[in-house]
Amino acid sequence: MKKSKFQFQNPRISSFLINENKDFDNENFGGFSISTNMDIQKIEDNKEAKVSLTIKIGDNNDQYPFFMIVETYSLFKNDGADNFNELLKVNAPALLLSNVRPIIALMTSQLGFKPFYIPFMNFTSSNDEIQKDTN
């Protein structure tokens, strides 16, 4: 096995908002909506990029037990990978999402709900919103 030419370092959470919806009505609940938004800022002529990922879960209304927005980012480095742009669009958000997945599960459990585990997401698709059942 050899080291990848695509690396990231020190992923961080820049913002974390979670609100319990006190007026939640379980009869209106049809699963969680999850949407993502990504921003790529290139640095140093295709050698580095800062990738930010925003994850929104639910909404601030009675259809969802909670509403959450998490913003995370990291610096990604290219050490000779020919497909750096594709790696930034697909692999970078997958790595960032995997980094915050256990934190989201922990925080939802602290609200008194069963831990919410974000499913694996396909970042090759242009569709940036999915629906997740809680079963």
N, C-alpha and C positions, 0 to 999 in steps of 0.2 A: 504494500500500500504506500502511496506517496502523497505528500501534502498538496492540497488544492492550490491553484494559482489565484483563487478567489477567496479572500479572507475578510472577516469583520472583527471589530474589536469593541469591547466595553459598551454593549447595548444599554441604553438608558430609557427610563420612562420620563417624559417631559411633562405629562399631565395625566391625572387620573381623577375622574368624576364618577361617583356612583350615588344614585338616589333611589331609595325605596319608595315605591308608589303606594302611599297610604290608602288611596281609593281604588286599589286593584280589585277588579271583579273577575273571578276565575271563570265565569260563564263567557266572558268576552275573549278569553285567552285562546289563541290558536297556534301557539309556538312563538319563538323569538325570531325577530328579524335581525340580521347581522349585516352590516355594511362596512366596507373598508375604503379608504382613500390613501393614495400613496403619492409622495413627492420625492423626486430625485434631483439633487443638486450636484452637478459634476464639479470636481476640483482637479486641477493639475492635468489637463489634457489626457483624459481617459485613464488616469492612474488611480484616482480616488473619487469617491462620491459619498455624500451624506444622503442616506435614505431614511425618510420618515414614513411611518404608517399610523393612520388613525383608524381605530376600530370603534364602531358604534353598535351597541346591543340594546334592543328594545326601543322604547320611546317614553317620554314623560307624560303618560296618560294611563287611564284605568285598564287598558288592554294588556299591560305588562306588569309583572311584580316589581321590576326595577328597570332603571335606565342607566346605561354606563357609556362613557366615552374614555378611551385610553389612547394616548399618543406616545409612541415610542420611536426611537431613532438609533442609528449607529453609523459609523464610518466604515465603508467597504473599500477594500484595496484590490487593485489588479496587479498581480505579479506576472503578467505575460499571458493571461487568458485572452484568446481571440474573440470570445463571445461575451465580453464584459457587459455590454448593454443588455443582452438577453438575461444574463445572470442577475443584473440589477432589477429587472422588471419581474422576474419570476422567483428566483431563489432568495433574494434579499427580503421581500415581504414574508415569505414562508419562514425564514429564520427569525425574523422579528416577531411574528405571530407565535411561533413556538416558544420564544423567550417569555412572553407575557401570559401564555395559556395557564400555567399553574398559579400565577398571581391573581388572575381573574377568578379561577376556581376558589381560591382561598377567600377572596373578598366577598364573593356571593355567599359562601358558607357563613361568613361573619355577620351577614344580614339575617341569618336564620333560614335561608333556603338551602336546598341541596346544592352542592357545588356545580357550577355551570362550566362545562367543558366545551370550549369552542372546537368544532370539528375541523379536520384538515380542510384546507381551501385550495382550490385550483386557481392560481394566479395567472395561468395562460389564457384564461377566458376574460372577455371584456365585461362580463356581467359582474358587478361589484356588490350585489346584495343577494343573500340567501335566506331561506326560512329554515329554522331548526325546531323540530319537535322536542319536547322535553322528556319524552318516553325513552 
